[in-house]
Amino acid sequence: MNKAAFIMFLAIVFVTLIVTYLASKRTKNASEFYTAGGGLTGWQNGLAIAGDYMSAASFLGIAGAVALTGFDGFFYSIGFLVAYLVVLYLVAEPLRNLGKYTFADMIAARFDTKKIRGFAAMNTVTISIFYMIAQLVGAGALIKLLLGLDYTTSVLIVGVLMTVYVIFGGMHATSWVQIIKAILLMGGTFVISIIVLAKFHFSITDMFLQMKTATPLKEAFLNPGVKYKIGLDTISLNMCLVLGTAGLPHILVRFFTVKDAKTARSSVVYATWVIGIFYVMTIFLGFGAAAFVGNEAIVTANPAGNMAAPLLAKAIGGNMLFAFISAVAFATILAVVAGLVLTAASAFAHDIYNEILRKGKATEKQQVAMARYAAIGVSVISIILALGAQTLNVAFLVSLAFAVAASANLPVIIYTIYWKRFNTTGALWAMVVGLISAIGLVLISPSVVSPEVGKAIFVGNPIFPYTTPGIVSIPLGFLAGFLGTIFSSQKADVKKYEEVLVKSNTGIGMGQ
């Protein structure tokens, strides 16, 4: 067991629990629990968004993907960063102006029916669980490497902690844990990047030249095609990454934690700067791990490459840097899973329990109690699923969540805001077809079924040829929304659309 790492782990857990305790004193009603009462400033929410977004997939998964597959691994960094332009220009302000607590609130601003709200809530829970599995897989591998605990025990530790944050602290605790984590992660990544660059004599050109011979891939390391050999597969991945962010529920709900659309927009600007700088630094993480740790050592520690960044820290900075970076990675996972649990629990408590089952008549105390019960349920489901996904790369797992978000949520968001003829039938078709097609295609893809033993969950020949479903499922989601509207006998409520259009652009009549 690495004693320094263990001490830093305990320190992070202690600090975050103190934050949770202080936040619990402020969490008195549903608004405080779901959205921190809309009281975060632009820079605070920007850092929290960055903390939410820079997940285990970003820090652990991308570093490993770049180290093992070179340029193809960097597709994740590019896609994650560019995605925020879609959020900034198409989603942030209208969402803040139309919604109150959840993604379903925004859709219900135009289609206030139980079916719409129920399916929106279901999509939120599904995407959150997909995303959470990735974080728990990363946590299991990390704690196993550092503390010598088995994978199951490691996942259970993180599962219990994330549940505690949500149950007692709500959005206040979750936001401040994410802010602290974002600062630690940026600092740790910056230190590693500087050390790696120093080893290449502070020359980017020298670094790229040396990488041509530093790995078993030789010059192929710097060219696309190592992992994604089919051009359409590469396009499919990038479609999911670029468009998926605008449909991720745990990112969308962050816009409800500020007072107005202007602050929501400034949040995205702050977040984009932080995230942009971070993803540039992932080049140094991946290149450094490939050059100074080596392919064999990375794969030995974790077949999917998830431990590349901590191993790089140990190789270039010794045990203390290794301990610090591992503790930061742990904080990263804790912050993100807390946000995911809160999002899924809020969707169940607010949308399903209050709006559908109780017809909007549940008291705030009852809603918060139900959200806490739901948090426990979501955590248990995610832990069970994560125990069976140990060998999968966490960046890939997150890309599945992005695929579902882009296929099932984004079409409804875009059509709700910008298409006058869009109706309830179209919204239902878009959500159902997008969700089923994304998950269904993944289940028959090379990511789940592979002829090589150990490369996927099942051995066999995949029916769908691409590792991510976006190139098919995203157009299907949009097409389903269009056809559902066109062929429905139901007429769109033009007056409601005009009301939503004005409200989404001006904020008049906002719920908060």
C-alpha positions as CSV (number, residue, x, y, z in Angstrom):
1,M,0.0,0.0,0.0
2,N,1.3,3.5,-0.9
3,K,1.1,5.3,2.4
4,A,1.4,8.8,0.9
5,A,-1.5,8.0,-1.5
6,F,-3.6,6.6,1.4
7,I,-3.1,9.8,3.4
8,M,-4.0,12.0,0.5
9,F,-7.1,9.9,-0.2
10,L,-8.2,10.3,3.4
11,A,-7.5,14.1,3.2
12,I,-9.7,14.5,0.1
13,V,-12.5,12.4,1.7
14,F,-12.3,14.4,4.9
15,V,-12.4,17.8,3.1
16,T,-15.3,16.7,0.9
17,L,-17.3,15.4,3.8
18,I,-16.8,18.7,5.6
19,V,-18.1,20.4,2.5
20,T,-21.1,18.1,2.5
21,Y,-21.7,18.8,6.2
22,L,-21.7,22.5,5.7
23,A,-23.8,22.2,2.6
24,S,-26.4,20.1,4.4
25,K,-27.0,23.1,6.7
26,R,-28.1,25.1,3.6
27,T,-30.2,22.4,2.0
28,K,-33.7,23.1,3.4
29,N,-36.0,22.7,0.5
30,A,-36.4,21.2,-3.0
31,S,-34.8,24.2,-4.8
32,E,-31.7,24.0,-2.6
33,F,-31.4,20.3,-3.1
34,Y,-32.0,20.2,-6.9
35,T,-30.2,23.4,-8.0
36,A,-28.5,25.1,-5.0
37,G,-31.3,27.7,-5.1
38,G,-30.0,29.1,-8.3
39,G,-27.4,31.0,-6.3
40,L,-24.1,30.1,-8.0
41,T,-22.1,32.8,-9.8
42,G,-20.9,32.5,-13.4
43,W,-17.3,31.6,-12.4
44,Q,-18.4,29.2,-9.7
45,N,-20.8,27.4,-12.0
46,G,-18.2,27.4,-14.8
47,L,-15.7,25.7,-12.6
48,A,-18.4,23.3,-11.4
49,I,-19.3,22.5,-15.0
50,A,-15.7,21.9,-15.8
51,G,-15.4,19.7,-12.7
52,D,-18.5,17.8,-13.8
53,Y,-17.2,17.4,-17.4
54,M,-13.5,16.5,-16.8
55,S,-14.4,13.0,-15.6
56,A,-12.5,9.8,-15.2
57,A,-12.9,9.4,-18.9
58,S,-11.0,12.7,-19.5
59,F,-8.2,12.2,-17.0
60,L,-7.7,8.4,-17.0
61,G,-9.4,7.2,-20.2
62,I,-8.0,9.8,-22.6
63,A,-4.5,9.6,-21.3
64,G,-4.6,5.8,-21.7
65,A,-6.3,6.0,-25.1
66,V,-3.6,8.4,-26.4
67,A,-0.8,6.4,-24.9
68,L,-2.0,3.1,-26.5
69,T,-3.5,4.3,-29.8
70,G,-1.9,7.7,-30.4
71,F,-3.8,10.1,-32.6
72,D,-7.0,8.1,-32.4
73,G,-7.1,8.6,-28.6
74,F,-6.9,12.4,-29.1
75,F,-10.3,12.3,-30.9
76,Y,-11.9,12.2,-27.5
77,S,-10.2,15.4,-26.4
78,I,-11.1,17.2,-29.7
79,G,-14.7,16.0,-29.5
80,F,-15.3,16.9,-25.8
81,L,-13.9,20.4,-26.3
82,V,-15.7,21.3,-29.6
83,A,-19.0,20.1,-28.0
84,Y,-19.1,23.2,-25.8
85,L,-19.7,25.4,-28.8
86,V,-22.9,23.5,-29.5
87,V,-23.9,24.0,-25.8
88,L,-23.0,27.7,-25.9
89,Y,-24.7,28.7,-29.1
90,L,-27.8,26.4,-29.1
91,V,-28.7,25.2,-25.7
92,A,-27.5,27.1,-22.6
93,E,-29.7,30.2,-22.6
94,P,-33.0,28.6,-23.9
95,L,-32.6,25.7,-21.4
96,R,-32.1,28.1,-18.5
97,N,-35.0,30.2,-19.5
98,L,-37.4,27.3,-20.0
99,G,-36.5,24.9,-17.2
100,K,-36.6,24.9,-13.5
101,Y,-35.0,21.7,-12.0
102,T,-34.5,19.1,-14.6
103,F,-34.2,18.4,-18.4
104,A,-37.8,17.3,-18.5
105,D,-38.9,20.7,-17.1
106,M,-37.6,22.3,-20.3
107,I,-39.5,19.9,-22.6
108,A,-42.6,20.2,-20.4
109,A,-42.6,24.0,-21.0
110,R,-44.0,23.2,-24.4
111,F,-45.4,19.6,-24.0
112,D,-46.8,19.3,-20.5
113,T,-47.9,15.6,-20.6
114,K,-47.0,12.7,-18.4
115,K,-45.7,10.6,-21.2
116,I,-43.2,13.3,-22.3
117,R,-42.0,13.9,-18.8
118,G,-41.8,10.2,-18.0
119,F,-39.7,9.4,-21.1
120,A,-37.4,12.4,-20.5
121,A,-36.8,11.3,-16.9
122,M,-36.1,7.7,-18.1
123,N,-33.5,9.0,-20.6
124,T,-31.9,11.1,-17.9
125,V,-31.6,8.1,-15.5
126,T,-30.3,5.8,-18.4
127,I,-27.6,8.3,-19.5
128,S,-26.6,9.0,-15.9
129,I,-26.1,5.3,-15.2
130,F,-24.1,4.8,-18.3
131,Y,-21.8,7.7,-17.4
132,M,-21.6,6.6,-13.8
133,I,-20.4,3.1,-14.7
134,A,-17.4,4.6,-16.4
135,Q,-16.4,6.6,-13.3
136,L,-16.8,3.5,-11.1
137,V,-14.7,1.4,-13.4
138,G,-12.0,4.0,-13.2
139,A,-12.3,4.2,-9.4
140,G,-12.0,0.5,-9.0
141,A,-8.8,0.3,-11.1
142,L,-7.3,3.3,-9.4
143,I,-7.8,2.2,-5.8
144,K,-6.8,-1.4,-6.7
145,L,-3.5,-0.1,-8.1
146,L,-2.8,2.3,-5.2
147,L,-4.1,0.6,-2.1
148,G,-4.1,-3.0,-3.1
149,L,-7.8,-3.4,-2.5
150,D,-9.7,-5.7,-4.8
151,Y,-11.9,-4.1,-7.5
152,T,-15.2,-4.9,-5.9
153,T,-14.2,-3.3,-2.6
154,S,-12.9,-0.2,-4.4
155,V,-16.1,0.3,-6.3
156,L,-18.2,-0.1,-3.2
157,I,-16.1,2.5,-1.3
158,V,-16.7,5.1,-4.1
159,G,-20.4,4.1,-4.3
160,V,-21.0,4.7,-0.6
161,L,-19.2,8.1,-0.6
162,M,-21.0,9.4,-3.7
163,T,-24.3,8.5,-2.1
164,V,-23.5,10.3,1.1
165,Y,-22.6,13.5,-0.8
166,V,-26.0,13.5,-2.5
167,I,-28.2,12.4,0.3
168,F,-26.9,15.0,2.8
169,G,-25.5,17.9,0.7
170,G,-27.6,18.0,-2.5
171,M,-26.5,20.4,-5.2
172,H,-24.6,22.7,-2.8
173,A,-22.2,19.9,-1.8
174,T,-22.0,18.5,-5.2
175,S,-21.1,21.9,-6.8
176,W,-18.4,22.7,-4.3
177,V,-16.9,19.2,-4.5
178,Q,-16.7,19.7,-8.3
179,I,-15.1,23.2,-7.9
180,I,-12.4,21.8,-5.6
181,K,-11.8,18.9,-7.9
182,A,-11.5,21.1,-11.0
183,I,-8.8,23.2,-9.3
184,L,-6.9,20.2,-8.1
185,L,-7.1,18.4,-11.5
186,M,-6.0,21.5,-13.4
187,G,-3.1,21.9,-11.0
188,G,-2.0,18.3,-11.2
189,T,-2.3,18.1,-14.9
190,F,-0.3,21.3,-15.4
191,V,2.5,20.0,-13.2
192,I,2.8,16.7,-15.2
193,S,2.6,18.6,-18.5
194,I,5.5,20.9,-17.5
195,I,7.7,17.9,-16.4
196,V,6.9,16.0,-19.6
197,L,7.6,19.0,-21.7
198,A,10.9,19.6,-19.8
199,K,12.0,16.0,-20.7
200,F,11.5,16.9,-24.4
201,H,13.6,20.1,-23.8
202,F,10.5,22.3,-23.9
203,S,10.2,21.7,-27.6
204,I,6.9,20.6,-29.0
205,T,8.6,19.7,-32.3
206,D,11.2,17.6,-30.5
207,M,8.4,15.8,-28.6
208,F,6.6,14.8,-31.8
209,L,9.8,13.7,-33.5
210,Q,10.7,11.5,-30.6
211,M,7.2,10.0,-30.4
212,K,7.8,8.5,-33.9
213,T,10.1,5.9,-32.4
214,A,9.0,5.9,-28.7
215,T,6.2,3.3,-29.0
216,P,5.7,0.0,-30.8
217,L,3.4,1.8,-33.2
218,K,6.4,3.9,-34.5
219,E,5.2,6.6,-37.0
220,A,1.6,5.2,-37.0
221,F,1.3,6.6,-33.4
222,L,1.0,10.1,-34.9
223,N,-1.5,9.2,-37.6
224,P,-5.2,8.3,-37.4
225,G,-6.3,4.7,-38.1
226,V,-4.7,2.7,-35.3
227,K,-8.0,2.0,-33.5
228,Y,-10.6,3.5,-35.8
229,K,-9.6,1.9,-39.1
230,I,-12.9,2.7,-40.7
231,G,-13.5,6.3,-41.6
232,L,-17.2,6.2,-40.9
233,D,-16.4,4.8,-37.4
234,T,-14.3,7.9,-36.7
235,I,-17.1,10.1,-37.9
236,S,-19.6,8.2,-35.7
237,L,-17.4,8.7,-32.6
238,N,-17.0,12.4,-33.2
239,M,-20.7,12.9,-33.9
240,C,-21.4,11.4,-30.5
241,L,-18.8,13.5,-28.7
242,V,-19.6,16.8,-30.3
243,L,-23.4,16.5,-30.2
244,G,-23.8,14.5,-27.0
245,T,-22.7,17.1,-24.5
246,A,-25.8,19.3,-25.4
247,G,-28.0,16.3,-24.3
248,L,-26.2,15.2,-21.1
249,P,-28.6,15.7,-18.2
250,H,-25.9,16.2,-15.6
251,I,-24.5,19.1,-17.6
252,L,-27.8,20.5,-18.5
253,V,-29.0,20.8,-14.9
254,R,-26.0,22.9,-14.1
255,F,-27.7,25.8,-16.0
256,F,-30.5,25.8,-13.4
257,T,-28.0,26.6,-10.6
258,V,-27.6,30.2,-11.7
259,K,-30.0,33.0,-11.5
260,D,-30.5,33.8,-15.2
261,A,-29.6,33.1,-18.8
262,K,-26.8,35.7,-18.9
263,T,-25.1,34.0,-16.0
264,A,-25.6,30.6,-17.7
265,R,-23.9,31.9,-20.8
266,S,-20.9,33.2,-18.8
267,S,-20.8,29.8,-17.0
268,V,-20.2,28.1,-20.3
269,V,-17.5,30.6,-21.3
270,Y,-15.6,30.0,-18.1
271,A,-16.1,26.3,-18.4
272,T,-14.9,26.3,-22.1
273,W,-11.6,28.0,-21.2
274,V,-10.9,25.7,-18.3
275,I,-11.9,22.6,-20.3
276,G,-10.0,23.8,-23.4
277,I,-6.7,24.2,-21.5
278,F,-7.2,20.9,-19.8
279,Y,-7.7,18.9,-23.1
280,V,-4.7,20.5,-24.7
281,M,-2.7,19.1,-21.7
282,T,-4.0,15.6,-22.3
283,I,-1.5,15.5,-25.2
284,F,1.3,15.6,-22.7
285,L,-0.3,13.0,-20.5
286,G,-0.7,10.5,-23.3
287,F,2.6,11.2,-25.0
288,G,4.4,11.2,-21.7
289,A,2.9,7.8,-20.6
290,A,3.7,6.3,-24.0
291,A,7.3,7.5,-23.9
292,F,8.2,7.1,-20.2
293,V,5.9,4.3,-18.9
294,G,5.6,2.2,-22.0
295,N,2.9,0.2,-23.6
296,E,3.6,-3.1,-21.7
297,A,3.5,-1.5,-18.3
298,I,0.3,0.4,-19.0
299,V,-1.5,-2.7,-20.2
300,T,-0.2,-4.8,-17.3
301,A,-1.6,-2.3,-14.8
302,N,-4.9,-2.1,-16.6
303,P,-5.7,-3.7,-20.0
304,A,-7.8,-0.7,-21.1
305,G,-5.0,1.8,-20.3
306,N,-6.9,3.5,-17.5
307,M,-3.9,3.8,-15.2
308,A,-1.6,5.6,-17.7
309,A,-1.8,9.0,-16.0
310,P,-1.0,7.8,-12.5
311,L,1.8,5.6,-13.8
312,L,3.3,8.5,-15.7
313,A,3.2,10.6,-12.5
314,K,5.2,7.9,-10.7
315,A,7.7,7.5,-13.6
316,I,8.5,11.2,-13.8
317,G,7.9,12.4,-10.3
318,G,8.3,9.5,-7.9
319,N,5.9,8.3,-5.2
320,M,4.8,11.7,-4.0
321,L,3.6,12.9,-7.4
322,F,2.1,9.5,-8.0
323,A,0.2,9.8,-4.7
324,F,-1.0,13.3,-5.4
325,I,-2.2,12.5,-9.0
326,S,-3.9,9.4,-7.8
327,A,-5.7,11.3,-5.1
328,V,-6.7,13.9,-7.6
329,A,-8.1,11.2,-9.9
330,F,-10.0,9.9,-6.9
331,A,-11.5,13.4,-6.3
332,T,-12.3,13.6,-10.0
333,I,-14.4,10.4,-9.8
334,L,-16.1,11.4,-6.5
335,A,-17.2,14.8,-7.9
336,V,-18.5,13.4,-11.2
337,V,-20.4,10.5,-9.7
338,A,-22.0,12.7,-7.1
339,G,-23.3,15.0,-9.9
340,L,-24.6,12.0,-11.8
341,V,-26.4,10.5,-8.8
342,L,-28.0,13.8,-8.0
343,T,-29.2,14.3,-11.6
344,A,-30.8,10.8,-11.8
345,A,-32.3,11.1,-8.3
346,S,-33.7,14.5,-9.1
347,A,-35.3,13.3,-12.3
348,F,-37.0,10.4,-10.5
349,A,-38.1,12.5,-7.5
350,H,-39.2,15.6,-9.4
351,D,-40.5,14.3,-12.7
352,I,-41.7,10.8,-11.9
353,Y,-42.7,10.9,-8.3
354,N,-44.0,14.5,-7.9
355,E,-45.2,15.4,-11.4
356,I,-46.5,12.0,-12.6
357,L,-47.4,9.9,-9.5
358,R,-48.4,12.8,-7.2
359,K,-49.7,15.1,-9.9
360,G,-47.5,17.9,-8.7
361,K,-48.9,17.8,-5.2
362,A,-45.9,16.4,-3.3
363,T,-44.5,18.7,-0.6
364,E,-40.9,19.8,-0.9
365,K,-40.1,17.7,2.1
366,Q,-41.5,14.6,0.4
367,Q,-39.7,15.4,-2.9
368,V,-36.3,15.7,-1.1
369,A,-36.9,12.5,0.8
370,M,-37.8,10.6,-2.4
371,A,-34.7,12.1,-4.1
372,R,-32.6,10.7,-1.3
373,Y,-34.2,7.2,-1.6
374,A,-33.7,7.4,-5.4
375,A,-30.0,8.3,-4.9
376,I,-29.5,5.0,-3.0
377,G,-31.3,3.1,-5.7
378,V,-29.3,4.6,-8.6
379,S,-26.1,4.0,-6.7
380,V,-26.8,0.3,-6.2
381,I,-27.8,-0.2,-9.8
382,S,-24.6,1.6,-11.1
383,I,-22.3,-0.4,-8.7
384,I,-23.8,-3.7,-9.8
385,L,-23.3,-2.9,-13.5
386,A,-19.8,-1.5,-12.9
387,L,-18.7,-4.8,-11.4
388,G,-19.2,-6.4,-14.8
389,A,-17.4,-3.7,-16.8
390,Q,-13.9,-3.9,-15.3
391,T,-12.0,-4.5,-18.6
392,L,-13.6,-1.7,-20.6
393,N,-11.8,1.7,-21.3
394,V,-13.6,4.4,-19.4
395,A,-13.4,6.9,-22.3
396,F,-15.3,4.4,-24.4
397,L,-17.9,3.9,-21.7
398,V,-18.5,7.6,-21.6
399,S,-18.9,7.8,-25.4
400,L,-21.9,5.4,-25.0
401,A,-23.6,7.9,-22.7
402,F,-22.8,10.7,-25.2
403,A,-24.4,8.5,-28.0
404,V,-27.6,8.1,-26.1
405,A,-27.7,11.8,-25.1
406,A,-27.1,12.9,-28.7
407,S,-29.7,10.5,-30.1
408,A,-32.5,10.7,-27.6
409,N,-32.2,14.1,-25.9
410,L,-30.7,16.5,-28.4
411,P,-33.3,16.1,-31.2
412,V,-36.1,16.9,-28.7
413,I,-34.3,20.0,-27.4
414,I,-33.6,21.4,-30.8
415,Y,-37.1,20.7,-32.2
416,T,-38.7,22.1,-29.0
417,I,-36.9,25.4,-29.3
418,Y,-36.8,25.9,-33.0
419,W,-39.5,24.0,-34.8
420,K,-43.1,25.4,-34.8
421,R,-44.8,22.2,-36.1
422,F,-43.2,19.9,-33.5
423,N,-45.7,18.1,-31.4
424,T,-46.1,15.6,-28.6
425,T,-46.0,12.5,-30.9
426,G,-42.8,13.7,-32.5
427,A,-41.2,14.3,-29.1
428,L,-42.1,10.8,-28.0
429,W,-40.8,9.2,-31.2
430,A,-37.5,11.0,-31.0
431,M,-36.8,10.0,-27.4
432,V,-37.9,6.4,-27.8
433,V,-36.2,5.7,-31.2
434,G,-33.1,7.6,-30.2
435,L,-32.7,5.7,-26.9
436,I,-33.5,2.2,-28.3
437,S,-31.4,2.6,-31.5
438,A,-28.3,3.9,-29.6
439,I,-28.4,1.1,-26.9
440,G,-29.4,-1.6,-29.4
441,L,-26.6,-0.8,-31.9
442,V,-24.0,-0.8,-29.1
443,L,-25.1,-4.2,-27.9
444,I,-24.4,-5.7,-31.4
445,S,-21.2,-3.6,-32.0
446,P,-17.5,-4.6,-31.7
447,S,-17.5,-2.8,-28.4
448,V,-19.6,-5.6,-26.9
449,V,-19.1,-8.5,-29.3
450,S,-15.6,-9.3,-30.7
451,P,-14.0,-12.3,-32.2
452,E,-10.9,-11.8,-30.0
453,V,-11.0,-13.0,-26.5
454,G,-10.7,-10.3,-23.9
455,K,-11.4,-7.4,-26.3
456,A,-15.1,-7.1,-25.5
457,I,-17.7,-8.5,-23.1
458,F,-18.8,-11.4,-25.5
459,V,-16.9,-13.4,-28.0
460,G,-18.4,-13.5,-31.5
461,N,-18.8,-11.6,-34.7
462,P,-20.5,-8.2,-34.3
463,I,-23.5,-7.4,-36.5
464,F,-23.0,-3.6,-36.4
465,P,-19.5,-2.7,-37.7
466,Y,-18.9,0.5,-35.8
467,T,-17.7,0.9,-32.2
468,T,-20.1,3.8,-31.6
469,P,-23.7,4.1,-32.9
470,G,-23.9,7.9,-33.5
471,I,-23.7,7.9,-37.2
472,V,-27.0,5.9,-37.4
473,S,-28.7,6.5,-34.0
474,I,-28.4,10.4,-34.1
475,P,-30.0,10.8,-37.5
476,L,-32.6,8.2,-36.5
477,G,-33.5,10.3,-33.4
478,F,-33.9,13.5,-35.5
479,L,-35.8,11.6,-38.3
480,A,-38.1,9.9,-35.8
481,G,-39.0,13.3,-34.3
482,F,-39.7,14.7,-37.8
483,L,-41.7,11.7,-39.1
484,G,-43.6,11.4,-35.8
485,T,-44.7,15.1,-36.2
486,I,-45.5,14.9,-39.9
487,F,-47.6,11.7,-39.7
488,S,-49.4,12.6,-36.5
489,S,-53.0,13.8,-36.8
490,Q,-52.3,16.0,-33.8
491,K,-51.8,19.7,-34.5
492,A,-49.0,21.6,-32.9
493,D,-50.0,24.3,-30.4
494,V,-48.7,27.4,-32.2
495,K,-49.6,29.7,-29.4
496,K,-47.6,27.5,-27.0
497,Y,-44.6,27.5,-29.4
498,E,-44.7,31.3,-29.7
499,E,-44.8,31.5,-25.9
500,V,-41.8,29.1,-25.6
501,L,-39.9,31.1,-28.3
502,V,-40.3,34.4,-26.5
503,K,-39.5,32.8,-23.1
504,S,-36.4,30.9,-24.4
505,N,-34.9,34.1,-25.9
506,T,-35.9,36.6,-23.2
507,G,-36.4,34.8,-20.0
508,I,-39.8,36.4,-19.4
509,G,-41.8,34.3,-16.9
510,M,-38.8,32.1,-15.8
511,G,-39.6,29.5,-13.2
512,Q,-36.9,30.9,-10.9
